[in-house]
């Protein structure tokens, strides 16, 4: 089975070699996936920042 990166590269090759206009379904799907990943990473960052803040308060530290 192909990894996610291999699938994305395969899609890139297909789109590069294809002379057809961009498929709106593919475009919409990619936008949704990228938006989902952006929000997942942003939530993870927020949780990590909260953990850092709590740690710094607990140990009277300041990283900023």
DSSP file (Angstrom, degrees, kcal/mol; ACC not computed):
  #  RESIDUE AA STRUCTURE BP1 BP2  ACC     N-H-->O    O-->H-N    N-H-->O    O-->H-N    TCO  KAPPA ALPHA  PHI   PSI    X-CA   Y-CA   Z-CA
    1    1 A X              0   0    0      0, 0.0     2,-0.1     0, 0.0     0, 0.0   0.000 360.0 360.0 360.0 141.1    0.0    0.0    0.0
    2    2 A X        -     0   0    0      1,-0.1     2,-0.1     2,-0.1     0, 0.0  -0.444 360.0-121.6 -75.5 145.1    1.2    3.5   -0.8
    3    3 A X     >  -     0   0    0     -2,-0.1     4,-2.2     1,-0.1     5,-0.2  -0.345  30.3-104.7 -75.5 167.1    2.1    6.0    1.9
    4    4 A X  H  > S+     0   0    0      1,-0.2     4,-2.4     2,-0.2     5,-0.2   0.912 122.6  51.2 -59.7 -43.6    0.3    9.3    2.0
    5    5 A X  H  > S+     0   0    0      1,-0.2     4,-2.6     2,-0.2    -1,-0.2   0.906 109.0  50.8 -62.4 -41.2    3.4   11.1    0.6
    6    6 A X  H  > S+     0   0    0      1,-0.2     4,-2.3     2,-0.2    -1,-0.2   0.887 110.1  50.6 -63.5 -38.1    3.6    8.6   -2.3
    7    7 A X  H  X S+     0   0    0     -4,-2.2     4,-2.4     2,-0.2    -2,-0.2   0.907 110.5  48.6 -65.6 -42.0   -0.1    9.2   -3.0
    8    8 A X  H  X S+     0   0    0     -4,-2.4     4,-2.4     2,-0.2    -2,-0.2   0.916 112.2  48.7 -64.9 -42.7    0.4   13.0   -3.0
    9    9 A X  H  X S+     0   0    0     -4,-2.6     4,-2.4     2,-0.2    -2,-0.2   0.891 110.6  51.3 -63.7 -38.8    3.4   12.7   -5.3
   10   10 A X  H  X S+     0   0    0     -4,-2.3     4,-2.5     2,-0.2    -2,-0.2   0.912 110.4  48.6 -63.8 -42.8    1.4   10.4   -7.6
   11   11 A X  H  X S+     0   0    0     -4,-2.4     4,-2.7     2,-0.2     5,-0.2   0.894 109.4  53.4 -63.2 -40.1   -1.4   12.9   -7.7
   12   12 A X  H  X S+     0   0    0     -4,-2.4     4,-2.4     2,-0.2    -2,-0.2   0.929 109.8  47.7 -59.6 -45.9    1.1   15.7   -8.5
   13   13 A X  H  X S+     0   0    0     -4,-2.4     4,-2.5     2,-0.2     5,-0.2   0.921 111.8  50.3 -61.7 -44.0    2.5   13.6  -11.4
   14   14 A X  H  X S+     0   0    0     -4,-2.5     4,-1.9     1,-0.2    -2,-0.2   0.934 113.3  44.9 -59.5 -47.3   -1.1   13.0  -12.7
   15   15 A X  H  < S+     0   0    0     -4,-2.7    -1,-0.2     1,-0.2    -2,-0.2   0.849 113.1  51.5 -68.1 -34.2   -2.0   16.7  -12.5
   16   16 A X  H  < S+     0   0    0     -4,-2.4    -1,-0.2    -5,-0.2    -2,-0.2   0.910 116.8  38.6 -67.5 -42.5    1.3   17.7  -14.1
   17   17 A X  H  < S+     0   0    0     -4,-2.5     2,-0.3    -5,-0.2    -2,-0.2   0.710  97.8  93.7 -82.5 -21.3    0.9   15.4  -17.0
   18   18 A X     <  -     0   0    0     -4,-1.9    -4,-0.0    -5,-0.2     0, 0.0  -0.528  56.8-162.1 -76.5 136.0   -2.8   15.9  -17.4
   19   19 A X        +     0   0    0     -2,-0.3     2,-0.2     2,-0.0    -1,-0.1   0.243  59.3 105.3 -98.2  12.3   -3.9   18.5  -19.9
   20   20 A X  S    S-     0   0    0      1,-0.1     3,-0.1    -5,-0.1    -2,-0.1  -0.552  81.1 -94.7 -90.8 157.3   -7.3   18.7  -18.5
   21   21 A X        -     0   0    0     -2,-0.2    -1,-0.1     1,-0.1     2,-0.1  -0.248  59.1 -77.0 -63.5 160.0   -8.6   21.6  -16.3
   22   22 A X        -     0   0    0      1,-0.1     2,-0.4     2,-0.1    -1,-0.1  -0.375  48.1-119.6 -62.2 130.8   -8.4   21.2  -12.6
   23   23 A X     >  -     0   0    0      1,-0.2     4,-2.5    -3,-0.1     5,-0.2  -0.601  14.4-144.6 -72.3 122.2  -11.1   18.9  -11.3
   24   24 A X  H  > S+     0   0    0     -2,-0.4     4,-2.6     1,-0.2     5,-0.2   0.809  99.0  56.4 -61.2 -28.7  -13.3   20.9   -8.9
   25   25 A X  H  > S+     0   0    0      2,-0.2     4,-2.5     1,-0.2    -1,-0.2   0.930 109.7  44.4 -68.0 -43.9  -13.8   17.8   -6.7
   26   26 A X  H  > S+     0   0    0      2,-0.2     4,-2.7    -3,-0.2     5,-0.2   0.930 114.9  49.5 -63.7 -44.6  -10.0   17.3   -6.4
   27   27 A X  H  X S+     0   0    0     -4,-2.5     4,-2.2     1,-0.2    -2,-0.2   0.923 113.5  45.3 -60.7 -46.2   -9.5   21.0   -5.7
   28   28 A X  H  X S+     0   0    0     -4,-2.6     4,-2.3     2,-0.2    -1,-0.2   0.908 113.2  50.5 -64.5 -42.8  -12.3   21.0   -3.0
   29   29 A X  H  X S+     0   0    0     -4,-2.5     4,-2.5     2,-0.2    -2,-0.2   0.915 110.7  48.4 -63.1 -44.1  -11.1   17.8   -1.4
   30   30 A X  H  X S+     0   0    0     -4,-2.7     4,-2.8     2,-0.2     5,-0.2   0.907 110.5  51.8 -63.6 -41.4   -7.5   19.1   -1.2
   31   31 A X  H  X S+     0   0    0     -4,-2.2     4,-2.4    -5,-0.2    -1,-0.2   0.916 111.0  47.6 -60.1 -42.8   -8.7   22.4    0.3
   32   32 A X  H  X S+     0   0    0     -4,-2.3     4,-2.5     2,-0.2    -2,-0.2   0.913 113.1  48.0 -65.0 -42.2  -10.7   20.5    2.9
   33   33 A X  H  X S+     0   0    0     -4,-2.5     4,-2.4     2,-0.2    -2,-0.2   0.920 113.5  46.8 -64.9 -44.0   -7.8   18.3    3.8
   34   34 A X  H  X S+     0   0    0     -4,-2.8     4,-2.5     2,-0.2    -2,-0.2   0.901 113.1  49.2 -65.4 -40.4   -5.3   21.2    4.1
   35   35 A X  H  X S+     0   0    0     -4,-2.4     4,-2.3    -5,-0.2    -2,-0.2   0.909 111.1  50.1 -64.2 -42.3   -7.8   23.2    6.2
   36   36 A X  H  X S+     0   0    0     -4,-2.5     4,-2.1     1,-0.2    -2,-0.2   0.921 112.9  46.2 -61.1 -44.9   -8.3   20.2    8.5
   37   37 A X  H  X S+     0   0    0     -4,-2.4     4,-2.5     2,-0.2     5,-0.2   0.892 109.7  54.4 -67.2 -39.6   -4.6   19.7    8.9
   38   38 A X  H  X S+     0   0    0     -4,-2.5     4,-2.4     1,-0.2    -2,-0.2   0.937 111.8  44.2 -57.9 -47.6   -4.0   23.4    9.5
   39   39 A X  H  X S+     0   0    0     -4,-2.3     4,-2.4     2,-0.2    -1,-0.2   0.861 111.5  53.4 -68.1 -35.5   -6.6   23.4   12.4
   40   40 A X  H  X S+     0   0    0     -4,-2.1     4,-2.0     2,-0.2    -1,-0.2   0.928 112.5  44.1 -64.0 -44.0   -5.2   20.1   13.8
   41   41 A X  H  X S+     0   0    0     -4,-2.5     4,-2.6     2,-0.2    -2,-0.2   0.897 112.3  52.5 -68.1 -40.1   -1.7   21.6   14.0
   42   42 A X  H  X S+     0   0    0     -4,-2.4     4,-2.3    -5,-0.2    -2,-0.2   0.903 109.8  48.9 -62.7 -41.1   -3.0   24.9   15.4
   43   43 A X  H  X S+     0   0    0     -4,-2.4     4,-2.3     2,-0.2    -1,-0.2   0.908 111.1  50.2 -64.0 -41.7   -4.8   23.0   18.1
   44   44 A X  H  X S+     0   0    0     -4,-2.0     4,-2.4     1,-0.2    -2,-0.2   0.915 110.1  50.5 -62.3 -43.1   -1.7   21.0   18.9
   45   45 A X  H  X S+     0   0    0     -4,-2.6     4,-2.6     1,-0.2    -2,-0.2   0.917 109.4  51.0 -60.6 -44.0    0.3   24.2   19.1
   46   46 A X  H  X S+     0   0    0     -4,-2.3     4,-2.2     1,-0.2    -2,-0.2   0.909 110.1  49.3 -61.8 -42.3   -2.2   25.8   21.5
   47   47 A X  H  X S+     0   0    0     -4,-2.3     4,-2.3     1,-0.2    -1,-0.2   0.915 111.8  49.0 -63.1 -42.1   -2.1   22.7   23.8
   48   48 A X  H  X S+     0   0    0     -4,-2.4     4,-2.6     2,-0.2    -2,-0.2   0.898 109.7  51.4 -64.9 -40.0    1.7   22.8   23.8
   49   49 A X  H  X S+     0   0    0     -4,-2.6     4,-2.6     2,-0.2    -1,-0.2   0.897 109.8  50.1 -63.5 -39.7    1.8   26.6   24.6
   50   50 A X  H  X S+     0   0    0     -4,-2.2     4,-2.4     2,-0.2    -2,-0.2   0.911 110.7  49.9 -63.7 -41.8   -0.6   25.9   27.5
   51   51 A X  H  X S+     0   0    0     -4,-2.3     4,-2.5     2,-0.2    -2,-0.2   0.914 111.4  48.7 -62.2 -42.9    1.7   23.2   28.7
   52   52 A X  H  X S+     0   0    0     -4,-2.6     4,-3.0     2,-0.2     5,-0.2   0.937 111.4  49.5 -62.5 -46.3    4.7   25.5   28.5
   53   53 A X  H  X S+     0   0    0     -4,-2.6     4,-2.2     1,-0.2    -2,-0.2   0.910 112.2  47.6 -60.1 -42.8    2.9   28.3   30.3
   54   54 A X  H  X S+     0   0    0     -4,-2.4     4,-2.5     2,-0.2    -1,-0.2   0.918 112.9  49.0 -64.2 -43.6    1.8   25.9   33.1
   55   55 A X  H  X S+     0   0    0     -4,-2.5     4,-2.2     1,-0.2    -2,-0.2   0.924 111.0  49.9 -61.1 -46.0    5.4   24.5   33.4
   56   56 A X  H  <>S+     0   0    0     -4,-3.0     5,-2.8     1,-0.2     4,-0.4   0.890 112.1  47.5 -64.2 -38.9    6.9   28.0   33.5
   57   57 A X  H ><5S+     0   0    0     -4,-2.2     3,-0.9    -5,-0.2    -1,-0.2   0.928 111.7  51.0 -65.1 -43.7    4.5   29.1   36.3
   58   58 A X  H 3<5S+     0   0    0     -4,-2.5    -2,-0.2     1,-0.2    -1,-0.2   0.877 121.9  31.5 -62.1 -38.5    5.1   25.9   38.2
   59   59 A X  T 3<5S-     0   0    0     -4,-2.2    -1,-0.2    -5,-0.2    -2,-0.2   0.192 108.4-117.2-108.5  15.8    8.9   26.4   38.1
   60   60 A X  T < 5 +     0   0    0     -3,-0.9     2,-0.3    -4,-0.4    -3,-0.2   0.915  67.3 140.9  50.4  52.0    9.0   30.2   38.1
   61   61 A X      < -     0   0    0     -5,-2.8     2,-0.3    -6,-0.1    -1,-0.2  -0.771  40.2-157.5-119.0 164.2   10.6   30.3   34.6
   62   62 A X        +     0   0    0     -2,-0.3    -9,-0.0     1,-0.1    -5,-0.0  -0.913  11.2 179.2-145.8 116.9   10.1   32.5   31.6
   63   63 A X              0   0    0     -2,-0.3    -1,-0.1     1,-0.2   -11,-0.0   0.588 360.0 360.0 -92.2  -9.7   11.1   31.4   28.1
   64   64 A X              0   0    0      0, 0.0    -1,-0.2     0, 0.0    -2,-0.0   0.452 360.0 360.0 -95.9 360.0   10.0   34.6   26.4
